[in-house]
Amino acid sequence: MPAHRIRQPRVAEIVASKLRDDILSGRLCEGDILPTQESLFQQFGVSPPALREAIHLLETDGLVSVRRGNMGGAVIRQPSAERTAHTISMVLQSRAATPADVSEALLHLEPICAGMCAARTDRATEVVPYLQAEIDTHTAQFGDTSRFVPNARRFHEVLVARCGNEPMILLIGSLELIWSAHESSVWGGEVDDAMNEKTMRAALRDHQRLLDAIADGDYARATKLAADHLTTARRTTLAVGTDRTIEARLISNDR
């Protein structure tokens, strides 16, 4: 039986791996500029072509953005939920997934996050104040119809962001951003007869009831309220928006 040869990593891959670790560990931060090529030559003792290939590999990963010209350089770009959402939306668009598919996924997943928020022993400091701040902002700006959809979506995004589990925050949070972008495109910054004042007040009331259940630590009630609210909100938006394919262009990956 022939032995399988193990491919040795190229020099560029070794350099890229070291720089990637520096970025992901936070030793190199968002907006930092990679050291000059001269410095990197001295640090790694590699040829200019190998170094250029290493930077290209990082650019492909989305971890650096190369600027050309006199003020150029490789700028660090830390991974973010927004960039993840953009990547996921491109994959979904390539698979002809629809906004209805995304909202159905959230209908199953977001209530889990609501229950997790209610189950947190530190919810009084790590969950409730953040959700209450969103409700306060929503209430204060209720008369500005152009702010209704963004404010309502922020509540849902924060709900996921405070669930306490990083993989869920990233993955479900990305779906939240994709759905938020779709809702904003549907309503165009203004609401119409399909989302009248009665509907808007009901949505705000649902948010407050959900927050109360979380504050009480009631996992079952928080989960049910979230599911009921999402069912209604989903129906309202899908009744107006066409069931088109997810559009990745709606989400900026330059954040």
Accessible surface in RSA format (square Angstrom, percent):
REM  Atomic radii and reference values for relative SASA: ProtOr
REM  Chains: A
REM  Algorithm: Lee & Richards
REM  Probe-radius: 1.40
REM  Slices: 20
REM RES _ NUM      All-atoms   Total-Side   Main-Chain    Non-polar    All polar
REM                ABS   REL    ABS   REL    ABS   REL    ABS   REL    ABS   REL
RES MET A   1   217.02 112.4 135.65  89.8  81.37 193.7 105.65  89.8 111.37 147.5
RES PRO A   2   115.77  84.4  99.93  91.1  15.84  57.6 112.09  92.5   3.68  22.9
RES ALA A   3    96.46  88.7  65.16 100.6  31.30  71.2  74.33 104.7  22.13  58.6
RES HIS A   4   156.33  85.4 133.99  93.1  22.34  57.2  99.11 102.1  57.22  66.6
RES ARG A   5   234.19  98.3 200.17 102.0  34.02  81.0  81.86 111.9 152.33  92.3
RES ILE A   6   150.56  85.7 130.17  97.0  20.39  49.1 133.88  96.4  16.68  45.3
RES ARG A   7   160.02  67.2 135.42  69.0  24.60  58.6  86.82 118.7  73.20  44.4
RES GLN A   8   135.78  75.9 124.15  90.7  11.62  27.7  57.36 122.1  78.42  59.5
RES PRO A   9    71.23  51.9  59.01  53.8  12.23  44.5  59.45  49.1  11.79  73.3
RES ARG A  10   109.68  46.1 102.21  52.1   7.47  17.8  67.22  91.9  42.47  25.7
RES VAL A  11    77.22  50.8  73.68  66.7   3.53   8.5  73.68  64.0   3.53   9.6
RES ALA A  12     2.63   2.4   1.06   1.6   1.57   3.6   1.06   1.5   1.57   4.2
RES GLU A  13    42.74  24.5  37.74  28.5   5.00  11.9  20.40  39.5  22.34  18.2
RES ILE A  14    98.08  55.8  94.16  70.2   3.92   9.4  97.27  70.0   0.81   2.2
RES VAL A  15     3.23   2.1   3.05   2.8   0.18   0.4   3.23   2.8   0.00   0.0
RES ALA A  16     0.48   0.4   0.48   0.7   0.00   0.0   0.48   0.7   0.00   0.0
RES SER A  17    48.00  40.6  47.72  63.7   0.28   0.6  17.96  38.3  30.04  42.1
RES LYS A  18    85.78  41.8  82.48  50.6   3.29   7.8  71.40  64.3  14.37  15.3
RES LEU A  19     3.82   2.1   3.82   2.7   0.00   0.0   3.82   2.7   0.00   0.0
RES ARG A  20    68.33  28.7  68.33  34.8   0.00   0.0  26.37  36.0  41.96  25.4
RES ASP A  21    75.67  53.0  72.88  72.5   2.79   6.6  15.53  36.5  60.14  60.0
RES ASP A  22    13.44   9.4  13.44  13.4   0.00   0.0   2.08   4.9  11.36  11.3
RES ILE A  23     0.00   0.0   0.00   0.0   0.00   0.0   0.00   0.0   0.00   0.0
RES LEU A  24   100.00  55.7  69.74  49.9  30.27  76.1  70.40  49.4  29.61  79.7
RES SER A  25    67.09  56.7  24.25  32.4  42.84  98.7  36.38  77.5  30.71  43.0
RES GLY A  26    35.10  43.3   0.00   N/A  35.10  43.3  22.25  61.1  12.85  28.8
RES ARG A  27   155.60  65.3 123.38  62.9  32.22  76.7  75.83 103.6  79.76  48.3
RES LEU A  28    30.26  16.9  30.26  21.6   0.00   0.0  30.26  21.2   0.00   0.0
RES CYS A  29    64.08  48.5  63.32  70.6   0.75   1.8  21.82  55.3  42.26  45.6
RES GLU A  30    93.28  53.6  72.35  54.7  20.93  49.8  52.39 101.3  40.89  33.4
RES GLY A  31    44.66  55.1   0.00   N/A  44.66  55.1  26.29  72.2  18.37  41.1
RES ASP A  32    55.37  38.8  50.18  49.9   5.19  12.3  13.10  30.8  42.26  42.1
RES ILE A  33    80.66  45.9  62.06  46.2  18.60  44.8  62.06  44.7  18.60  50.5
RES LEU A  34     8.71   4.9   2.44   1.7   6.27  15.8   2.44   1.7   6.27  16.9
RES PRO A  35    57.88  42.2  40.72  37.1  17.16  62.4  52.46  43.3   5.42  33.7
RES THR A  36    85.34  60.7  75.91  77.0   9.43  22.5  79.35 106.6   5.99   9.1
RES GLN A  37    74.76  41.8  71.53  52.3   3.23   7.7  22.48  47.8  52.28  39.7
RES GLU A  38   112.24  64.4 110.71  83.8   1.52   3.6  58.15 112.5  54.09  44.2
RES SER A  39    52.42  44.3  45.77  61.1   6.65  15.3  18.81  40.0  33.61  47.1
RES LEU A  40     0.78   0.4   0.78   0.6   0.00   0.0   0.78   0.5   0.00   0.0
RES PHE A  41    51.82  25.9  48.31  29.9   3.50   9.1  48.53  29.4   3.28   9.4
RES GLN A  42   156.17  87.3 122.65  89.6  33.51  79.8  46.52  99.0 109.64  83.2
RES GLN A  43   102.55  57.3  65.01  47.5  37.54  89.4  39.64  84.4  62.91  47.7
RES PHE A  44    48.52  24.3  22.31  13.8  26.21  68.2  27.28  16.5  21.24  60.8
RES GLY A  45    67.97  83.8   0.00   N/A  67.97  83.8  34.76  95.4  33.22  74.4
RES VAL A  46    26.33  17.3   9.80   8.9  16.53  39.8  17.39  15.1   8.94  24.3
RES SER A  47    58.33  49.3  47.18  63.0  11.15  25.7  40.58  86.4  17.74  24.9
RES PRO A  48    58.14  42.4  58.11  53.0   0.03   0.1  58.13  48.0   0.01   0.1
RES PRO A  49    78.50  57.2  71.51  65.2   6.99  25.4  73.60  60.8   4.90  30.5
RES ALA A  50    15.48  14.2  11.28  17.4   4.20   9.5  14.81  20.9   0.67   1.8
RES LEU A  51     0.14   0.1   0.14   0.1   0.00   0.0   0.14   0.1   0.00   0.0
RES ARG A  52   129.30  54.3 122.48  62.4   6.82  16.2  54.97  75.1  74.33  45.0
RES GLU A  53    61.57  35.3  55.93  42.3   5.64  13.4  28.44  55.0  33.13  27.0
RES ALA A  54     0.00   0.0   0.00   0.0   0.00   0.0   0.00   0.0   0.00   0.0
RES ILE A  55    22.42  12.8  22.42  16.7   0.00   0.0  22.42  16.1   0.00   0.0
RES HIS A  56   108.91  59.5 107.14  74.5   1.77   4.5  72.92  75.2  35.98  41.9
RES LEU A  57    46.34  25.8  45.27  32.4   1.07   2.7  45.27  31.8   1.07   2.9
RES LEU A  58     0.00   0.0   0.00   0.0   0.00   0.0   0.00   0.0   0.00   0.0
RES GLU A  59    62.54  35.9  51.77  39.2  10.77  25.6  19.86  38.4  42.68  34.8
RES THR A  60   101.02  71.8  67.54  68.5  33.48  79.8  69.75  93.7  31.27  47.3
RES ASP A  61    74.21  52.0  41.31  41.1  32.90  77.8  16.03  37.7  58.18  58.0
RES GLY A  62    28.46  35.1   0.00   N/A  28.46  35.1  23.96  65.7   4.50  10.1
RES LEU A  63    11.05   6.2  11.05   7.9   0.00   0.0  11.05   7.8   0.00   0.0
RES VAL A  64     2.16   1.4   0.00   0.0   2.16   5.2   0.00   0.0   2.16   5.9
RES SER A  65    42.18  35.6  39.29  52.4   2.89   6.7  11.36  24.2  30.82  43.2
RES VAL A  66    36.24  23.8  17.74  16.1  18.51  44.6  17.74  15.4  18.51  50.2
RES ARG A  67   121.36  51.0 112.85  57.5   8.51  20.3  53.36  72.9  68.00  41.2
RES ARG A  68   187.18  78.6 159.46  81.3  27.72  66.0  80.30 109.7 106.88  64.8
RES GLY A  69    65.21  80.4   0.00   N/A  65.21  80.4  39.99 109.8  25.21  56.5
RES ASN A  70   162.22 111.9 121.19 117.1  41.03  98.8  33.05  79.5 129.17 124.9
RES MET A  71   162.51  84.2 153.08 101.3   9.43  22.5 127.71 108.6  34.80  46.1
RES GLY A  72    28.41  35.0   0.00   N/A  28.41  35.0   5.44  14.9  22.97  51.4
RES GLY A  73    26.51  32.7   0.00   N/A  26.51  32.7  22.87  62.8   3.64   8.1
RES ALA A  74     8.70   8.0   3.91   6.0   4.78  10.9   3.91   5.5   4.78  12.7
RES VAL A  75    20.99  13.8  20.99  19.0   0.00   0.0  20.99  18.2   0.00   0.0
RES ILE A  76     0.42   0.2   0.00   0.0   0.42   1.0   0.00   0.0   0.42   1.1
RES ARG A  77    42.92  18.0  42.89  21.9   0.03   0.1   7.30  10.0  35.62  21.6
RES GLN A  78    43.46  24.3  42.68  31.2   0.78   1.9  24.95  53.1  18.51  14.0
RES PRO A  79    75.98  55.4  50.16  45.7  25.83  93.9  56.30  46.5  19.68 122.3
RES SER A  80    30.11  25.4  19.93  26.6  10.17  23.4  29.19  62.2   0.92   1.3
RES ALA A  81    35.57  32.7  29.32  45.2   6.25  14.2  29.32  41.3   6.25  16.6
RES GLU A  82    48.99  28.1  48.99  37.1   0.00   0.0   1.49   2.9  47.50  38.8
RES ARG A  83    33.69  14.1  32.14  16.4   1.55   3.7  24.70  33.8   8.99   5.4
RES THR A  84    36.24  25.8  30.91  31.3   5.33  12.7  21.44  28.8  14.81  22.4
RES ALA A  85     0.00   0.0   0.00   0.0   0.00   0.0   0.00   0.0   0.00   0.0
RES HIS A  86    26.07  14.3  26.07  18.1   0.00   0.0  10.21  10.5  15.86  18.5
RES THR A  87    73.31  52.1  73.31  74.3   0.00   0.0  50.37  67.7  22.95  34.7
RES ILE A  88    42.70  24.3  41.72  31.1   0.99   2.4  42.70  30.8   0.00   0.0
RES SER A  89     0.23   0.2   0.23   0.3   0.00   0.0   0.23   0.5   0.00   0.0
RES MET A  90    91.95  47.6  85.73  56.7   6.21  14.8  54.44  46.3  37.51  49.7
RES VAL A  91    66.85  44.0  64.40  58.3   2.46   5.9  66.79  58.0   0.06   0.2
RES LEU A  92    38.66  21.5  38.66  27.7   0.00   0.0  38.66  27.1   0.00   0.0
RES GLN A  93    82.03  45.9  73.10  53.4   8.93  21.3  14.40  30.6  67.63  51.3
RES SER A  94    92.67  78.3  49.32  65.8  43.35  99.9  50.62 107.8  42.05  58.9
RES ARG A  95   185.16  77.7 156.28  79.7  28.88  68.8  51.87  70.9 133.29  80.8
RES ALA A  96    66.58  61.2  53.68  82.8  12.90  29.3  53.80  75.8  12.78  33.8
RES ALA A  97    13.19  12.1   9.85  15.2   3.33   7.6  13.19  18.6   0.00   0.0
RES THR A  98    28.07  20.0  28.07  28.5   0.00   0.0  25.58  34.4   2.49   3.8
RES PRO A  99     1.25   0.9   1.25   1.1   0.00   0.0   1.25   1.0   0.00   0.0
RES ALA A 100    19.07  17.5  18.62  28.7   0.45   1.0  18.83  26.5   0.24   0.6
RES ASP A 101    70.54  49.4  63.13  62.8   7.42  17.5  20.95  49.3  49.59  49.5
RES VAL A 102     4.31   2.8   2.14   1.9   2.16   5.2   4.31   3.7   0.00   0.0
RES SER A 103     6.53   5.5   3.47   4.6   3.07   7.1   4.20   9.0   2.33   3.3
RES GLU A 104    82.69  47.5  82.69  62.6   0.00   0.0  14.53  28.1  68.16  55.6
RES ALA A 105    33.48  30.8  25.12  38.8   8.36  19.0  32.94  46.4   0.54   1.4
RES LEU A 106     4.12   2.3   4.12   2.9   0.00   0.0   4.12   2.9   0.00   0.0
RES LEU A 107    41.32  23.0  36.05  25.8   5.27  13.2  36.19  25.4   5.13  13.8
RES HIS A 108   119.69  65.4 107.42  74.7  12.28  31.4  76.61  79.0  43.08  50.1
RES LEU A 109    58.07  32.3  58.07  41.5   0.00   0.0  58.07  40.8   0.00   0.0
RES GLU A 110     0.81   0.5   0.81   0.6   0.00   0.0   0.00   0.0   0.81   0.7
RES PRO A 111     6.61   4.8   6.61   6.0   0.00   0.0   6.61   5.5   0.00   0.0
RES ILE A 112    70.78  40.3  70.55  52.6   0.23   0.5  70.78  51.0   0.00   0.0
RES CYS A 113     0.00   0.0   0.00   0.0   0.00   0.0   0.00   0.0   0.00   0.0
RES ALA A 114     0.00   0.0   0.00   0.0   0.00   0.0   0.00   0.0   0.00   0.0
RES GLY A 115     0.00   0.0   0.00   N/A   0.00   0.0   0.00   0.0   0.00   0.0
RES MET A 116    47.10  24.4  43.79  29.0   3.30   7.9  42.06  35.8   5.03   6.7
RES CYS A 117     0.00   0.0   0.00   0.0   0.00   0.0   0.00   0.0   0.00   0.0
RES ALA A 118     0.79   0.7   0.00   0.0   0.79   1.8   0.00   0.0   0.79   2.1
RES ALA A 119    62.87  57.8  36.23  55.9  26.65  60.6  44.48  62.6  18.40  48.7
RES ARG A 120    53.34  22.4  46.22  23.6   7.12  16.9  20.06  27.4  33.28  20.2
RES THR A 121   138.50  98.5 106.73 108.2  31.77  75.7  79.42 106.7  59.08  89.3
RES ASP A 122    57.62  40.4  50.03  49.8   7.59  18.0  33.57  79.0  24.05  24.0
RES ARG A 123    59.48  25.0  59.48  30.3   0.00   0.0   4.47   6.1  55.01  33.3
RES ALA A 124    73.92  68.0  59.98  92.6  13.95  31.7  62.14  87.5  11.78  31.2
RES THR A 125    89.51  63.7  79.91  81.0   9.60  22.9  72.47  97.3  17.04  25.8
RES GLU A 126    58.07  33.3  58.07  43.9   0.00   0.0   9.05  17.5  49.02  40.0
RES VAL A 127     0.00   0.0   0.00   0.0   0.00   0.0   0.00   0.0   0.00   0.0
RES VAL A 128    31.34  20.6  31.34  28.4   0.00   0.0  31.34  27.2   0.00   0.0
RES PRO A 129    63.81  46.5  51.41  46.9  12.41  45.1  58.24  48.1   5.58  34.7
RES TYR A 130    97.35  45.5  93.19  53.0   4.16  10.8  58.84  44.2  38.51  47.5
RES LEU A 131     0.00   0.0   0.00   0.0   0.00   0.0   0.00   0.0   0.00   0.0
RES GLN A 132    58.60  32.8  58.60  42.8   0.00   0.0  30.64  65.2  27.97  21.2
RES ALA A 133    52.33  48.1  45.62  70.4   6.71  15.3  50.56  71.2   1.77   4.7
RES GLU A 134    31.28  18.0  29.85  22.6   1.43   3.4   0.76   1.5  30.52  24.9
RES ILE A 135     8.10   4.6   7.28   5.4   0.81   2.0   8.10   5.8   0.00   0.0
RES ASP A 136    77.13  54.0  71.00  70.7   6.13  14.5  28.46  67.0  48.67  48.5
RES THR A 137    57.89  41.2  52.41  53.1   5.48  13.0  29.97  40.3  27.92  42.2
RES HIS A 138     2.33   1.3   2.33   1.6   0.00   0.0   1.52   1.6   0.81   0.9
RES THR A 139    76.86  54.7  67.20  68.1   9.65  23.0  61.24  82.3  15.61  23.6
RES ALA A 140    88.98  81.8  46.92  72.4  42.05  95.7  58.49  82.4  30.49  80.8
RES GLN A 141    70.37  39.4  64.64  47.2   5.73  13.6  22.28  47.4  48.09  36.5
RES PHE A 142    23.41  11.7  19.59  12.1   3.82  10.0  21.24  12.9   2.18   6.2
RES GLY A 143    74.68  92.1   0.00   N/A  74.68  92.1  42.24 115.9  32.44  72.6
RES ASP A 144    67.75  47.5  58.95  58.7   8.80  20.8  26.45  62.3  41.30  41.2
RES THR A 145    51.28  36.5  48.08  48.7   3.20   7.6  33.64  45.2  17.64  26.7
RES SER A 146    40.20  34.0  34.40  45.9   5.80  13.4  21.09  44.9  19.11  26.8
RES ARG A 147    93.40  39.2  93.40  47.6   0.00   0.0  24.81  33.9  68.59  41.6
RES PHE A 148     9.14   4.6   7.41   4.6   1.73   4.5   9.14   5.5   0.00   0.0
RES VAL A 149     8.29   5.5   7.47   6.8   0.81   2.0   8.29   7.2   0.00   0.0
RES PRO A 150    40.78  29.7  34.38  31.3   6.41  23.3  39.91  32.9   0.88   5.4
RES ASN A 151     7.32   5.0   6.18   6.0   1.13   2.7   1.38   3.3   5.93   5.7
RES ALA A 152    13.67  12.6  13.67  21.1   0.00   0.0  13.67  19.3   0.00   0.0
RES ARG A 153    12.94   5.4  12.94   6.6   0.00   0.0   6.79   9.3   6.15   3.7
RES ARG A 154   108.39  45.5 108.35  55.2   0.03   0.1  37.51  51.3  70.88  43.0
RES PHE A 155     1.84   0.9   1.84   1.1   0.00   0.0   1.84   1.1   0.00   0.0
RES HIS A 156     7.04   3.8   7.04   4.9   0.00   0.0   2.11   2.2   4.92   5.7
RES GLU A 157    29.77  17.1  24.66  18.7   5.12  12.2  10.59  20.5  19.19  15.7
RES VAL A 158    11.86   7.8  11.43  10.3   0.43   1.0  11.86  10.3   0.00   0.0
RES LEU A 159     0.00   0.0   0.00   0.0   0.00   0.0   0.00   0.0   0.00   0.0
RES VAL A 160     0.53   0.4   0.53   0.5   0.00   0.0   0.53   0.5   0.00   0.0
RES ALA A 161    44.90  41.3  35.00  54.0   9.90  22.5  35.00  49.3   9.90  26.2
RES ARG A 162    53.51  22.5  52.73  26.9   0.78   1.9   5.50   7.5  48.01  29.1
RES CYS A 163     2.97   2.2   0.00   0.0   2.97   7.0   0.00   0.0   2.97   3.2
RES GLY A 164    51.96  64.1   0.00   N/A  51.96  64.1  18.01  49.4  33.95  76.0
RES ASN A 165    54.10  37.3  51.44  49.7   2.65   6.4   4.29  10.3  49.81  48.1
RES GLU A 166   127.44  73.2 122.95  93.0   4.49  10.7  62.48 120.9  64.96  53.0
RES PRO A 167    83.96  61.2  77.38  70.5   6.57  23.9  83.81  69.2   0.15   0.9
RES MET A 168    43.57  22.6  42.59  28.2   0.98   2.3  28.42  24.2  15.15  20.1
RES ILE A 169    35.13  20.0  34.07  25.4   1.06   2.5  34.07  24.5   1.06   2.9
RES LEU A 170    72.92  40.6  71.54  51.2   1.38   3.5  72.89  51.2   0.03   0.1
RES LEU A 171   101.61  56.6 100.37  71.8   1.24   3.1 100.45  70.5   1.16   3.1
RES ILE A 172     7.10   4.0   7.10   5.3   0.00   0.0   7.10   5.1   0.00   0.0
RES GLY A 173    12.07  14.9   0.00   N/A  12.07  14.9  11.08  30.4   0.99   2.2
RES SER A 174     0.00   0.0   0.00   0.0   0.00   0.0   0.00   0.0   0.00   0.0
RES LEU A 175    28.21  15.7  28.21  20.2   0.00   0.0  28.21  19.8   0.00   0.0
RES GLU A 176     0.18   0.1   0.18   0.1   0.00   0.0   0.18   0.3   0.00   0.0
RES LEU A 177    31.60  17.6  28.59  20.5   3.01   7.6  28.59  20.1   3.01   8.1
RES ILE A 178     4.01   2.3   2.81   2.1   1.20   2.9   2.81   2.0   1.20   3.3
RES TRP A 179    12.40   5.0  12.13   5.9   0.27   0.6   2.39   1.3  10.01  16.2
RES SER A 180    13.00  11.0  12.71  17.0   0.29   0.7  12.97  27.6   0.03   0.0
RES ALA A 181    19.69  18.1   8.60  13.3  11.10  25.2  17.13  24.1   2.56   6.8
RES HIS A 182     4.43   2.4   4.34   3.0   0.09   0.2   2.31   2.4   2.12   2.5
RES GLU A 183    13.67   7.8  13.67  10.3   0.00   0.0   0.29   0.6  13.38  10.9
RES SER A 184    53.08  44.9  46.28  61.8   6.80  15.7  33.21  70.7  19.88  27.8
RES SER A 185    44.97  38.0  11.66  15.6  33.31  76.7  22.82  48.6  22.15  31.0
RES VAL A 186    30.08  19.8   2.02   1.8  28.06  67.6   7.87   6.8  22.21  60.2
RES TRP A 187    14.04   5.6   2.86   1.4  11.18  26.3   4.66   2.5   9.38  15.2
RES GLY A 188    60.53  74.6   0.00   N/A  60.53  74.6  33.97  93.2  26.56  59.5
RES GLY A 189    34.85  43.0   0.00   N/A  34.85  43.0  30.69  84.2   4.16   9.3
RES GLU A 190    99.31  57.0  94.69  71.6   4.62  11.0  52.18 100.9  47.13  38.5
RES VAL A 191    26.28  17.3   7.38   6.7  18.90  45.5   7.38   6.4  18.90  51.3
RES ASP A 192    78.69  55.1  65.51  65.2  13.17  31.2  45.17 106.3  33.52  33.4
RES ASP A 193   135.34  94.8 122.46 121.9  12.88  30.5  40.33  94.9  95.01  94.8
RES ALA A 194    48.33  44.4  22.78  35.2  25.55  58.1  35.06  49.4  13.27  35.2
RES MET A 195    15.05   7.8  14.51   9.6   0.54   1.3  14.46  12.3   0.59   0.8
RES ASN A 196    74.12  51.1  67.93  65.6   6.19  14.9  30.45  73.3  43.68  42.2
RES GLU A 197    95.02  54.6  89.91  68.0   5.11  12.2  31.04  60.0  63.98  52.2
RES LYS A 198   169.11  82.5 159.86  98.1   9.25  22.0 108.29  97.5  60.83  64.8
RES THR A 199    43.45  30.9  37.91  38.4   5.54  13.2  24.14  32.4  19.32  29.2
RES MET A 200    10.78   5.6  10.77   7.1   0.01   0.0  10.77   9.2   0.01   0.0
RES ARG A 201   113.04  47.5 110.17  56.2   2.87   6.8  36.69  50.1  76.34  46.3
RES ALA A 202    33.96  31.2  33.44  51.6   0.52   1.2  33.76  47.5   0.21   0.5
RES ALA A 203    18.02  16.6  15.58  24.0   2.44   5.5  17.52  24.7   0.49   1.3
RES LEU A 204    21.95  12.2  21.74  15.6   0.21   0.5  21.74  15.3   0.21   0.6
RES ARG A 205   118.49  49.8 113.91  58.1   4.58  10.9  52.07  71.2  66.42  40.3
RES ASP A 206    37.53  26.3  34.58  34.4   2.96   7.0   5.40  12.7  32.14  32.0
RES HIS A 207     1.60   0.9   1.47   1.0   0.13   0.3   0.47   0.5   1.14   1.3
RES GLN A 208    60.13  33.6  60.13  43.9   0.00   0.0  37.24  79.3  22.89  17.4
RES ARG A 209   121.85  51.2 120.59  61.5   1.26   3.0  33.67  46.0  88.18  53.4
RES LEU A 210     2.54   1.4   2.54   1.8   0.00   0.0   2.54   1.8   0.00   0.0
RES LEU A 211     2.86   1.6   2.86   2.0   0.00   0.0   2.86   2.0   0.00   0.0
RES ASP A 212    62.41  43.7  60.58  60.3   1.83   4.3  17.87  42.1  44.54  44.4
RES ALA A 213     0.00   0.0   0.00   0.0   0.00   0.0   0.00   0.0   0.00   0.0
RES ILE A 214     0.00   0.0   0.00   0.0   0.00   0.0   0.00   0.0   0.00   0.0
RES ALA A 215    46.01  42.3  27.27  42.1  18.74  42.6  27.80  39.1  18.21  48.2
RES ASP A 216    97.91  68.6  67.16  66.9  30.74  72.7  21.71  51.1  76.20  76.0
RES GLY A 217    27.17  33.5   0.00   N/A  27.17  33.5   2.57   7.0  24.60  55.1
RES ASP A 218    52.19  36.6  45.81  45.6   6.38  15.1  13.04  30.7  39.15  39.0
RES TYR A 219   108.14  50.5 104.85  59.7   3.29   8.6  75.17  56.5  32.98  40.7
RES ALA A 220    73.26  67.4  62.76  96.9  10.50  23.9  67.19  94.6   6.06  16.1
RES ARG A 221    92.71  38.9  86.35  44.0   6.36  15.1  52.99  72.4  39.72  24.1
RES ALA A 222     0.00   0.0   0.00   0.0   0.00   0.0   0.00   0.0   0.00   0.0
RES THR A 223    37.04  26.3  37.04  37.6   0.00   0.0  37.04  49.8   0.00   0.0
RES LYS A 224   133.77  65.3 128.87  79.1   4.90  11.7 103.54  93.2  30.23  32.2
RES LEU A 225    46.79  26.1  44.45  31.8   2.34   5.9  44.45  31.2   2.34   6.3
RES ALA A 226     1.11   1.0   0.36   0.6   0.74   1.7   1.11   1.6   0.00   0.0
RES ALA A 227    30.96  28.5  30.78  47.5   0.19   0.4  30.96  43.6   0.00   0.0
RES ASP A 228    67.78  47.5  62.02  61.7   5.76  13.6  28.28  66.6  39.50  39.4
RES HIS A 229    11.67   6.4   9.27   6.4   2.40   6.1   8.65   8.9   3.02   3.5
RES LEU A 230    16.75   9.3  16.34  11.7   0.41   1.0  16.34  11.5   0.41   1.1
RES THR A 231    53.91  38.3  51.94  52.7   1.97   4.7  40.28  54.1  13.63  20.6
RES THR A 232    66.93  47.6  66.76  67.7   0.16   0.4  44.00  59.1  22.93  34.7
RES ALA A 233    32.93  30.3  25.40  39.2   7.53  17.1  32.05  45.1   0.89   2.4
RES ARG A 234    61.07  25.6  59.32  30.2   1.75   4.2   7.74  10.6  53.33  32.3
RES ARG A 235   144.78  60.8 137.93  70.3   6.85  16.3  71.12  97.2  73.66  44.6
RES THR A 236    24.94  17.7  18.09  18.3   6.84  16.3  12.19  16.4  12.75  19.3
RES THR A 237     0.51   0.4   0.51   0.5   0.00   0.0   0.00   0.0   0.51   0.8
RES LEU A 238    42.33  23.6  26.51  19.0  15.83  39.8  26.89  18.9  15.45  41.6
RES ALA A 239    85.53  78.6  41.13  63.5  44.40 101.0  53.25  75.0  32.28  85.5
RES VAL A 240    57.86  38.1  31.69  28.7  26.17  63.0  35.92  31.2  21.94  59.5
RES GLY A 241    10.00  12.3   0.00   N/A  10.00  12.3   4.24  11.6   5.76  12.9
RES THR A 242    90.40  64.3  82.36  83.5   8.04  19.2  84.34 113.3   6.06   9.2
RES ASP A 243    90.87  63.7  66.57  66.3  24.30  57.4  35.93  84.6  54.93  54.8
RES ARG A 244    79.41  33.3  68.92  35.1  10.49  25.0  50.64  69.2  28.77  17.4
RES THR A 245    52.38  37.3  46.01  46.6   6.38  15.2  21.29  28.6  31.09  47.0
RES ILE A 246     6.28   3.6   4.86   3.6   1.41   3.4   5.87   4.2   0.41   1.1
RES GLU A 247    38.68  22.2  32.68  24.7   6.00  14.3  15.63  30.2  23.04  18.8
RES ALA A 248     9.82   9.0   9.82  15.2   0.00   0.0   9.82  13.8   0.00   0.0
RES ARG A 249   181.73  76.3 145.35  74.1  36.38  86.6  79.09 108.1 102.64  62.2
RES LEU A 250    51.83  28.9  25.04  17.9  26.79  67.4  28.73  20.2  23.10  62.2
RES ILE A 251     6.99   4.0   3.60   2.7   3.39   8.2   4.83   3.5   2.17   5.9
RES SER A 252    55.79  47.1  43.90  58.6  11.89  27.4  40.87  87.0  14.92  20.9
RES ASN A 253    62.24  42.9  61.44  59.4   0.81   1.9   1.57   3.8  60.67  58.6
RES ASP A 254   114.67  80.3  95.60  95.1  19.07  45.1  24.56  57.8  90.10  89.9
RES ARG A 255   131.20  55.1 104.89  53.5  26.31  62.6  76.11 104.0  55.09  33.4
END  Absolute sums over single chains surface
CHAIN  1 A    13734.2      11282.0       2452.2       7867.3       5867.0
END  Absolute sums over all chains
TOTAL         13734.2      11282.0       2452.2       7867.3       5867.0
